[in-house]
């Protein structure tokens, strides 16, 4: 698993998993599949989404790392 990924790559992979969005939320955008919602980190110039945050997002979404790496 890479150390950091871009926000666009995160969105692309969640779309491949069947999520739709991103949609506007109160503080963060989110993506949704059925009743499952995941928050998408706000964009920051030049910074990717770090390993720790990515791991937490995948845990909340119930996505195995092995599945994520194959996308």
Backbone bond lengths (Angstrom), bond angles and torsions (degrees), N, CA, C in turn:
res aa  C-N    CA-C-N  psi(-1)  N-CA   C-N-CA  omega(-1)  CA-C   N-CA-C  phi
1 X - - - 1.444 - - 1.526 108.38 -
2 X 1.327 117.58 129.32 1.457 119.65 -178.09 1.520 112.25 -67.74
3 X 1.332 115.66 160.52 1.457 120.98 -177.92 1.510 113.63 -68.02
4 X 1.319 118.44 -36.94 1.461 122.12 -179.87 1.521 108.83 -148.80
5 X 1.331 115.51 147.18 1.462 120.04 175.24 1.520 107.90 -128.23
6 X 1.303 116.61 160.50 1.460 120.81 178.80 1.530 109.79 -78.57
7 X 1.297 115.02 159.84 1.463 121.18 177.50 1.527 110.21 -61.60
8 X 1.330 116.83 -40.17 1.465 120.71 179.55 1.525 111.61 -63.83
9 X 1.324 116.83 -37.85 1.468 120.82 177.80 1.530 110.47 -66.43
10 X 1.326 116.78 -39.61 1.467 121.25 176.86 1.525 109.92 -59.67
11 X 1.320 116.63 -46.93 1.470 121.53 179.97 1.527 110.31 -63.30
12 X 1.323 117.39 -43.61 1.470 121.30 -179.42 1.526 111.21 -59.95
13 X 1.331 116.16 -44.16 1.466 119.71 -178.46 1.524 112.06 -68.91
14 X 1.331 117.99 -38.37 1.463 119.06 177.71 1.519 111.28 -68.72
15 X 1.323 118.19 -32.80 1.468 120.18 173.61 1.518 110.27 -63.83
16 X 1.329 116.62 -38.83 1.470 120.52 178.05 1.531 111.02 -64.20
17 X 1.331 116.89 -27.09 1.471 121.17 177.70 1.528 112.38 -82.34
18 X 1.339 117.56 -6.52 1.458 120.76 177.90 1.510 114.91 107.90
19 X 1.315 117.98 4.00 1.469 121.10 178.24 1.517 109.71 -79.66
20 X 1.323 116.76 150.04 1.457 121.37 174.85 1.520 108.86 -113.49
21 X 1.308 115.88 159.98 1.462 120.19 -178.90 1.507 109.91 118.59
22 X 1.276 117.72 -165.70 1.467 128.95 13.46 1.527 112.60 -80.65
23 X 1.323 114.07 150.05 1.456 123.67 177.54 1.524 108.86 -112.86
24 X 1.319 116.11 154.53 1.460 120.43 179.07 1.512 110.23 -74.93
25 X 1.322 115.12 134.27 1.455 121.66 175.39 1.521 108.72 -117.17
26 X 1.319 116.93 -163.22 1.458 120.02 179.54 1.517 111.16 -72.81
27 X 1.325 117.30 -55.10 1.466 121.17 -179.14 1.520 112.57 -114.02
28 X 1.328 116.73 -26.90 1.463 121.60 -178.50 1.515 108.93 -132.80
29 X 1.313 114.93 153.60 1.450 118.99 170.16 1.520 107.67 -75.12
30 X 1.328 115.82 161.71 1.461 120.19 178.99 1.514 109.44 -141.96
31 X 1.322 114.93 160.85 1.456 122.59 173.62 1.522 107.03 -120.36
32 X 1.328 115.80 152.96 1.456 119.59 -173.19 1.519 111.36 -139.13
33 X 1.331 114.50 141.55 1.456 122.91 170.75 1.519 105.79 -136.35
34 X 1.322 116.35 115.45 1.459 122.16 -173.71 1.533 108.67 54.93
35 X 1.321 118.39 -118.24 1.467 121.23 -179.78 1.530 112.79 -98.00
36 X 1.331 116.53 -6.50 1.467 122.02 -179.06 1.526 109.74 -80.29
37 X 1.328 117.03 126.82 1.463 122.15 176.11 1.516 109.15 -121.59
38 X 1.318 115.09 141.13 1.458 119.78 173.35 1.524 108.00 -126.96
39 X 1.322 116.15 140.76 1.458 120.75 177.39 1.523 109.40 -83.73
40 X 1.318 114.91 139.83 1.456 121.64 177.48 1.524 107.60 -103.92
41 X 1.329 117.73 126.31 1.465 119.79 179.77 1.524 111.67 -59.47
42 X 1.319 115.93 146.46 1.458 121.32 177.19 1.524 109.62 -66.71
43 X 1.339 116.78 147.83 1.465 118.87 179.89 1.528 111.58 -71.61
44 X 1.308 115.87 140.46 1.455 123.14 174.85 1.513 106.52 -129.50
45 X 1.310 116.64 136.47 1.466 120.13 -174.03 1.525 112.01 -60.93
46 X 1.320 114.98 124.51 1.454 121.72 173.10 1.520 116.97 74.74
47 X 1.311 118.40 -2.44 1.462 119.79 -178.39 1.521 109.67 -108.79
48 X 1.301 115.26 139.13 1.450 120.20 175.56 1.521 110.04 -93.01
49 X 1.304 116.25 -178.72 1.466 122.61 176.84 1.514 106.50 -89.04
50 X 1.316 116.27 118.48 1.454 121.99 -175.31 1.520 113.30 -70.57
51 X 1.314 114.76 166.16 1.459 123.23 -177.01 1.527 112.15 -58.51
52 X 1.328 117.99 -43.01 1.460 120.99 -178.41 1.518 112.47 -63.63
53 X 1.333 116.71 -46.08 1.460 120.77 -179.91 1.522 110.56 -67.92
54 X 1.324 116.84 -40.82 1.464 120.41 178.37 1.526 110.94 -61.27
55 X 1.316 117.41 -43.01 1.465 121.75 178.54 1.527 110.51 -60.75
56 X 1.325 117.18 -41.69 1.470 121.09 179.46 1.531 111.31 -66.50
57 X 1.328 117.71 -41.58 1.469 121.32 178.21 1.527 110.11 -62.28
58 X 1.331 116.89 -44.36 1.466 120.71 179.58 1.525 111.24 -65.11
59 X 1.329 117.42 -37.87 1.472 121.00 177.93 1.521 110.20 -63.02
60 X 1.326 116.99 -45.45 1.465 120.64 -179.49 1.526 111.59 -64.80
61 X 1.330 116.36 -33.99 1.465 120.64 179.97 1.523 112.38 -82.39
62 X 1.336 117.52 -12.52 1.458 121.02 -178.85 1.517 113.09 74.30
63 X 1.328 116.81 30.76 1.461 121.93 -178.49 1.524 108.97 -101.10
64 X 1.318 116.53 126.17 1.463 121.80 177.51 1.534 109.61 -72.21
65 X 1.319 116.12 144.39 1.462 120.41 179.66 1.519 111.73 -60.76
66 X 1.329 117.08 -35.56 1.462 119.85 -179.81 1.540 111.36 -64.65
67 X 1.328 117.05 -37.38 1.461 121.68 177.24 1.528 109.58 -67.94
68 X 1.330 116.16 -43.46 1.464 122.32 -178.67 1.531 111.05 -60.52
69 X 1.314 116.69 -42.16 1.453 120.81 -177.16 1.519 112.50 -68.15
70 X 1.332 118.27 -24.11 1.458 121.55 -179.55 1.520 112.77 -81.51
71 X 1.325 118.00 -12.47 1.474 120.82 -178.62 1.511 111.32 -76.83
